[in-house]
């Protein structure tokens, strides 16, 4: 965990140096629409502090993921999206922005085949429960 980084686009959004349509904000997190949505509703939930990516978190940081998951569901519901037809998770091992970010996408059933089959396939995308389990496994290793 570290303070915001000047060159990180998500740190700049969290610090309001780059304008974005903020859908949720509290003292620790910000949620905003993805610039390349995979479906009608596609939001990113980020911590305001810089964390590089999910697989670099320590086991003691699983609370971050749990909080981000609750925010994801809240943002989807508040914007009229179905949580039951949502895909909520993280890209790994490859990420485009090296700042921890959770994708909340709905309706998942209407994602384009390119997104569904490649970018958000299990080879490149893990669900929130998968990420939490990975951190817990790292704790037991």
Buried (B, 14 or more C-beta within 10 A) or exposed (E): EEEBBEEBBBBBBBBEEEEBEEBBBEEBBBBBBBEEBBBBBBBBBBBBBBBBBBBEBEBEBBEBBEBBBEBBBBBBEEBEBBBEBBBBBBBBEEBEBBBBBBBBBBBBEEBEEEBBEEBBEEEBBBBBEBBBEBBEEEEEE
